Amino acid sequence: MAPVQRTTRSRPISLSAHRHRSGTMMSRRQLMLVQHYNTSEISCCVKYTIFGFNVLFWIIGFALLAVGVWAHFEKNSAYSHLNKASKFYLDPAIFLIFAGSLIFLIGFSGCVGALRENTCFLALYSTIIGLLLLAEMALVVLIFASKDWITQEFFTRLDDTVIMYRDDPDLQALIDWVQIYFKCCGMRSPNDWDMNIYFNKSSQQFSSPEAGGVPYSCCKKMRGVDGGPINFFCGHGARLFKEVIS
């Protein structure tokens, strides 16, 4: 007698069981993703140290950029009658905008790259730092290789600041601060101010009150004995009468 074959039917999976299995698989997948994202190849100490320093650079860069933009537009609106052909590299506002933009970009890429461990921003950050280091090395080599030319160009640019003294209020304030802080007058001597059309001795024929003089920042005593207000006319005619200046 042949054995009776018993056929078994698979029980249909209920909807609740299917949902349970799907939920279990999703929870496992989410757990694996969380574990993957929580796994970092960078030390937390190094990560947040880099982030903190770059936040500081970011804020400094933004502040410099904001001040530079404000100074540039404020000066152009208040002194629109001044010569627009002034050399841009003598404008402190342009320098602040350039430096602020560069520092802001470095700080931003460093912050995002360190916090998010974003390879694109970290690559940008490393590239900028590397280019700055290469530029510094190239500058050092250039200075040693062309020392005489660099010296000549340096003093030429300084002479330009004397010539453009009255053409840019920001440059004027910077020169006055340098002369007061370092107790100097001119780049080499007080006679350097003869290069400026307002302080040139020949400007007497044009009735310039500053002819043969120097800026007030050259004076040893800018204030009175009692420490009163600054005497902005103390340098008038100083080189004509050979008065003692710093």
C-alpha positions as a Markdown table, in Angstrom:
| # | Residue | x | y | z |
|---|---|---|---|---|
| 1 | Met | 0.0 | 0.0 | 0.0 |
| 2 | Ala | 1.5 | 3.3 | -1.1 |
| 3 | Pro | 2.0 | 5.9 | 1.5 |
| 4 | Val | -0.4 | 8.7 | 1.4 |
| 5 | Gln | 1.2 | 12.0 | 0.5 |
| 6 | Arg | 0.1 | 14.8 | 2.7 |
| 7 | Thr | 0.1 | 18.2 | 1.1 |
| 8 | Thr | 0.6 | 21.2 | 3.4 |
| 9 | Arg | -0.5 | 24.6 | 2.5 |
| 10 | Ser | 1.5 | 27.6 | 3.6 |
| 11 | Arg | -0.5 | 29.8 | 5.8 |
| 12 | Pro | -1.0 | 33.3 | 4.4 |
| 13 | Ile | 1.0 | 36.0 | 6.2 |
| 14 | Ser | -1.3 | 38.3 | 7.9 |
| 15 | Leu | -1.1 | 42.1 | 7.2 |
| 16 | Ser | -0.1 | 42.8 | 10.8 |
| 17 | Ala | 2.8 | 40.3 | 10.6 |
| 18 | His | 4.0 | 41.8 | 7.3 |
| 19 | Arg | 4.0 | 45.3 | 8.8 |
| 20 | His | 5.9 | 44.0 | 11.9 |
| 21 | Arg | 8.6 | 42.5 | 9.7 |
| 22 | Ser | 8.8 | 45.6 | 7.6 |
| 23 | Gly | 9.0 | 47.8 | 10.7 |
| 24 | Thr | 11.8 | 45.6 | 12.1 |
| 25 | Met | 13.8 | 45.8 | 8.9 |
| 26 | Met | 13.4 | 49.6 | 8.7 |
| 27 | Ser | 14.4 | 50.0 | 12.4 |
| 28 | Arg | 17.5 | 47.9 | 11.7 |
| 29 | Arg | 18.3 | 49.9 | 8.7 |
| 30 | Gln | 17.9 | 53.2 | 10.6 |
| 31 | Leu | 20.0 | 51.9 | 13.4 |
| 32 | Met | 22.8 | 51.0 | 10.9 |
| 33 | Leu | 22.6 | 54.5 | 9.4 |
| 34 | Val | 22.7 | 56.2 | 12.8 |
| 35 | Gln | 25.7 | 54.1 | 13.7 |
| 36 | His | 27.4 | 55.0 | 10.4 |
| 37 | Tyr | 26.8 | 58.7 | 10.9 |
| 38 | Asn | 27.9 | 58.6 | 14.5 |
| 39 | Thr | 31.2 | 56.9 | 13.5 |
| 40 | Ser | 33.7 | 59.7 | 12.9 |
| 41 | Glu | 37.3 | 59.3 | 11.8 |
| 42 | Ile | 38.2 | 62.7 | 13.4 |
| 43 | Ser | 38.8 | 63.2 | 17.1 |
| 44 | Cys | 36.1 | 65.3 | 18.7 |
| 45 | Cys | 38.7 | 67.4 | 20.5 |
| 46 | Val | 40.5 | 68.2 | 17.2 |
| 47 | Lys | 37.2 | 68.6 | 15.4 |
| 48 | Tyr | 35.7 | 71.2 | 17.7 |
| 49 | Thr | 39.1 | 73.0 | 18.3 |
| 50 | Ile | 39.4 | 73.6 | 14.5 |
| 51 | Phe | 35.7 | 74.6 | 14.5 |
| 52 | Gly | 36.2 | 77.1 | 17.3 |
| 53 | Phe | 39.3 | 78.8 | 15.8 |
| 54 | Asn | 37.5 | 79.0 | 12.4 |
| 55 | Val | 34.4 | 80.6 | 14.0 |
| 56 | Leu | 36.7 | 83.3 | 15.4 |
| 57 | Phe | 38.3 | 83.8 | 11.9 |
| 58 | Trp | 34.8 | 83.8 | 10.4 |
| 59 | Ile | 33.6 | 86.6 | 12.8 |
| 60 | Ile | 36.8 | 88.7 | 12.3 |
| 61 | Gly | 36.6 | 88.3 | 8.5 |
| 62 | Phe | 32.9 | 89.3 | 8.5 |
| 63 | Ala | 33.7 | 92.4 | 10.7 |
| 64 | Leu | 36.6 | 93.5 | 8.5 |
| 65 | Leu | 34.4 | 93.0 | 5.3 |
| 66 | Ala | 31.5 | 95.0 | 6.8 |
| 67 | Val | 33.8 | 97.9 | 8.0 |
| 68 | Gly | 35.5 | 98.0 | 4.6 |
| 69 | Val | 32.3 | 98.1 | 2.6 |
| 70 | Trp | 30.8 | 100.7 | 5.0 |
| 71 | Ala | 33.9 | 102.9 | 4.8 |
| 72 | His | 34.1 | 102.6 | 1.0 |
| 73 | Phe | 30.5 | 103.6 | 0.4 |
| 74 | Glu | 30.5 | 106.2 | 3.1 |
| 75 | Lys | 33.6 | 107.8 | 1.7 |
| 76 | Asn | 32.3 | 107.8 | -1.9 |
| 77 | Ser | 29.0 | 109.5 | -0.8 |
| 78 | Ala | 30.6 | 112.1 | 1.5 |
| 79 | Tyr | 33.6 | 112.9 | -0.7 |
| 80 | Ser | 32.2 | 112.4 | -4.1 |
| 81 | His | 34.1 | 115.6 | -5.3 |
| 82 | Leu | 37.5 | 114.0 | -4.7 |
| 83 | Asn | 39.6 | 112.5 | -7.5 |
| 84 | Lys | 38.2 | 109.2 | -8.5 |
| 85 | Ala | 41.5 | 108.3 | -10.2 |
| 86 | Ser | 43.2 | 107.6 | -6.9 |
| 87 | Lys | 45.3 | 104.5 | -6.8 |
| 88 | Phe | 43.1 | 101.7 | -5.4 |
| 89 | Tyr | 46.0 | 100.0 | -3.5 |
| 90 | Leu | 46.3 | 103.1 | -1.4 |
| 91 | Asp | 42.7 | 102.9 | -0.2 |
| 92 | Pro | 42.5 | 101.3 | 3.2 |
| 93 | Ala | 38.8 | 100.4 | 2.6 |
| 94 | Ile | 39.8 | 98.3 | -0.4 |
| 95 | Phe | 42.4 | 96.5 | 1.7 |
| 96 | Leu | 39.8 | 95.8 | 4.4 |
| 97 | Ile | 37.4 | 94.4 | 1.9 |
| 98 | Phe | 40.0 | 92.1 | 0.3 |
| 99 | Ala | 41.4 | 90.9 | 3.6 |
| 100 | Gly | 37.9 | 90.5 | 5.2 |
| 101 | Ser | 36.7 | 88.5 | 2.2 |
| 102 | Leu | 39.7 | 86.1 | 2.3 |
| 103 | Ile | 39.5 | 85.6 | 6.0 |
| 104 | Phe | 35.7 | 85.1 | 5.8 |
| 105 | Leu | 36.1 | 82.5 | 3.1 |
| 106 | Ile | 38.7 | 80.6 | 5.1 |
| 107 | Gly | 36.7 | 80.7 | 8.3 |
| 108 | Phe | 33.5 | 79.6 | 6.6 |
| 109 | Ser | 35.0 | 76.7 | 4.8 |
| 110 | Gly | 36.9 | 75.6 | 7.9 |
| 111 | Cys | 33.7 | 75.8 | 10.1 |
| 112 | Val | 31.5 | 73.8 | 7.7 |
| 113 | Gly | 34.2 | 71.4 | 6.8 |
| 114 | Ala | 35.1 | 70.6 | 10.4 |
| 115 | Leu | 31.6 | 70.5 | 11.8 |
| 116 | Arg | 30.0 | 68.5 | 9.0 |
| 117 | Glu | 33.2 | 66.7 | 8.0 |
| 118 | Asn | 32.5 | 67.8 | 4.5 |
| 119 | Thr | 35.3 | 66.8 | 2.2 |
| 120 | Cys | 34.5 | 69.6 | -0.4 |
| 121 | Phe | 34.8 | 72.4 | 2.2 |
| 122 | Leu | 37.8 | 70.8 | 3.8 |
| 123 | Ala | 39.5 | 70.5 | 0.4 |
| 124 | Leu | 38.7 | 74.2 | -0.2 |
| 125 | Tyr | 40.1 | 75.1 | 3.2 |
| 126 | Ser | 43.3 | 73.1 | 2.7 |
| 127 | Thr | 43.7 | 74.6 | -0.8 |
| 128 | Ile | 43.5 | 78.2 | 0.4 |
| 129 | Ile | 45.8 | 77.6 | 3.3 |
| 130 | Gly | 48.3 | 75.9 | 1.0 |
| 131 | Leu | 48.1 | 78.7 | -1.6 |
| 132 | Leu | 48.8 | 81.3 | 1.2 |
| 133 | Leu | 51.8 | 79.3 | 2.4 |
| 134 | Leu | 53.1 | 79.1 | -1.2 |
| 135 | Ala | 52.6 | 82.8 | -1.7 |
| 136 | Glu | 54.5 | 83.6 | 1.5 |
| 137 | Met | 57.4 | 81.3 | 0.5 |
| 138 | Ala | 57.4 | 82.9 | -3.0 |
| 139 | Leu | 57.4 | 86.4 | -1.4 |
| 140 | Val | 60.4 | 85.5 | 0.8 |
| 141 | Val | 62.3 | 84.2 | -2.2 |
| 142 | Leu | 61.4 | 87.3 | -4.2 |
| 143 | Ile | 62.6 | 89.6 | -1.4 |
| 144 | Phe | 66.0 | 87.9 | -1.2 |
| 145 | Ala | 66.4 | 87.6 | -4.9 |
| 146 | Ser | 65.4 | 91.2 | -5.8 |
| 147 | Lys | 66.2 | 93.1 | -2.6 |
| 148 | Asp | 67.2 | 96.3 | -4.4 |
| 149 | Trp | 64.1 | 96.3 | -6.6 |
| 150 | Ile | 61.8 | 95.5 | -3.7 |
| 151 | Thr | 63.3 | 98.3 | -1.6 |
| 152 | Gln | 62.9 | 100.8 | -4.5 |
| 153 | Glu | 59.3 | 99.7 | -5.1 |
| 154 | Phe | 58.5 | 99.9 | -1.4 |
| 155 | Phe | 59.7 | 103.5 | -1.1 |
| 156 | Thr | 57.9 | 104.4 | -4.3 |
| 157 | Arg | 54.6 | 103.2 | -2.8 |
| 158 | Leu | 55.4 | 105.1 | 0.4 |
| 159 | Asp | 56.0 | 108.2 | -1.7 |
| 160 | Asp | 52.6 | 107.7 | -3.3 |
| 161 | Thr | 51.0 | 107.8 | 0.1 |
| 162 | Val | 52.6 | 111.2 | 0.7 |
| 163 | Ile | 51.5 | 112.5 | -2.7 |
| 164 | Met | 47.9 | 111.2 | -2.2 |
| 165 | Tyr | 47.6 | 112.4 | 1.4 |
| 166 | Arg | 44.8 | 114.9 | 0.8 |
| 167 | Asp | 43.0 | 112.8 | -1.8 |
| 168 | Asp | 41.8 | 110.0 | 0.5 |
| 169 | Pro | 40.5 | 110.7 | 4.0 |
| 170 | Asp | 41.1 | 107.1 | 5.1 |
| 171 | Leu | 44.7 | 107.2 | 3.9 |
| 172 | Gln | 45.1 | 110.6 | 5.6 |
| 173 | Ala | 43.9 | 109.2 | 8.9 |
| 174 | Leu | 46.2 | 106.2 | 8.5 |
| 175 | Ile | 49.3 | 108.3 | 7.8 |
| 176 | Asp | 48.6 | 110.7 | 10.7 |
| 177 | Trp | 48.2 | 107.7 | 13.0 |
| 178 | Val | 51.5 | 106.2 | 11.9 |
| 179 | Gln | 53.4 | 109.5 | 12.3 |
| 180 | Ile | 51.9 | 110.0 | 15.8 |
| 181 | Tyr | 52.5 | 106.5 | 17.0 |
| 182 | Phe | 56.0 | 106.1 | 15.6 |
| 183 | Lys | 57.0 | 109.8 | 16.3 |
| 184 | Cys | 58.2 | 110.3 | 12.7 |
| 185 | Cys | 57.6 | 112.8 | 9.9 |
| 186 | Gly | 57.7 | 111.7 | 6.3 |
| 187 | Met | 59.1 | 108.5 | 5.0 |
| 188 | Arg | 62.8 | 109.6 | 5.2 |
| 189 | Ser | 62.6 | 113.2 | 6.5 |
| 190 | Pro | 60.1 | 116.0 | 6.8 |
| 191 | Asn | 61.3 | 117.3 | 3.4 |
| 192 | Asp | 59.4 | 114.3 | 1.9 |
| 193 | Trp | 56.2 | 116.4 | 2.2 |
| 194 | Asp | 57.6 | 118.7 | -0.5 |
| 195 | Met | 56.3 | 116.0 | -2.9 |
| 196 | Asn | 52.7 | 116.9 | -1.9 |
| 197 | Ile | 51.2 | 119.7 | -3.9 |
| 198 | Tyr | 49.6 | 121.2 | -0.8 |
| 199 | Phe | 52.8 | 121.2 | 1.3 |
| 200 | Asn | 55.2 | 122.0 | -1.6 |
| 201 | Lys | 57.1 | 125.2 | -1.0 |
| 202 | Ser | 56.3 | 126.5 | -4.5 |
| 203 | Ser | 52.6 | 126.4 | -3.5 |
| 204 | Gln | 53.1 | 129.7 | -1.9 |
| 205 | Gln | 52.3 | 131.4 | -5.2 |
| 206 | Phe | 48.9 | 129.7 | -5.1 |
| 207 | Ser | 48.4 | 131.1 | -1.5 |
| 208 | Ser | 48.3 | 127.6 | 0.0 |
| 209 | Pro | 48.3 | 128.0 | 3.8 |
| 210 | Glu | 50.1 | 124.6 | 4.1 |
| 211 | Ala | 52.9 | 125.5 | 1.7 |
| 212 | Gly | 56.3 | 124.7 | 3.2 |
| 213 | Gly | 54.6 | 123.0 | 6.1 |
| 214 | Val | 53.9 | 119.5 | 7.4 |
| 215 | Pro | 50.8 | 117.7 | 8.7 |
| 216 | Tyr | 49.9 | 118.3 | 12.3 |
| 217 | Ser | 50.8 | 114.7 | 13.1 |
| 218 | Cys | 54.5 | 115.7 | 12.6 |
| 219 | Cys | 54.4 | 118.2 | 15.5 |
| 220 | Lys | 56.0 | 117.3 | 18.8 |
| 221 | Lys | 53.4 | 119.3 | 20.6 |
| 222 | Met | 50.1 | 119.0 | 19.0 |
| 223 | Arg | 48.2 | 120.2 | 22.1 |
| 224 | Gly | 48.6 | 123.1 | 24.4 |
| 225 | Val | 50.4 | 123.1 | 27.8 |
| 226 | Asp | 47.1 | 122.2 | 29.6 |
| 227 | Gly | 46.4 | 119.4 | 27.2 |
| 228 | Gly | 43.7 | 121.2 | 25.2 |
| 229 | Pro | 42.4 | 120.4 | 21.8 |
| 230 | Ile | 44.7 | 119.4 | 19.0 |
| 231 | Asn | 46.2 | 122.3 | 17.1 |
| 232 | Phe | 45.8 | 121.3 | 13.5 |
| 233 | Phe | 47.8 | 124.3 | 12.3 |
| 234 | Cys | 51.0 | 123.6 | 14.3 |
| 235 | Gly | 52.8 | 122.3 | 11.1 |
| 236 | His | 52.0 | 125.3 | 8.9 |
| 237 | Gly | 55.2 | 126.8 | 7.5 |
| 238 | Ala | 57.4 | 124.5 | 9.7 |
| 239 | Arg | 59.9 | 123.8 | 7.0 |
| 240 | Leu | 60.0 | 127.5 | 5.9 |
| 241 | Phe | 61.0 | 128.7 | 9.3 |
| 242 | Lys | 63.0 | 125.5 | 10.2 |
| 243 | Glu | 61.0 | 124.9 | 13.3 |
| 244 | Val | 61.8 | 121.8 | 15.2 |
| 245 | Ile | 59.5 | 118.9 | 14.3 |
| 246 | Ser | 59.6 | 115.2 | 15.2 |
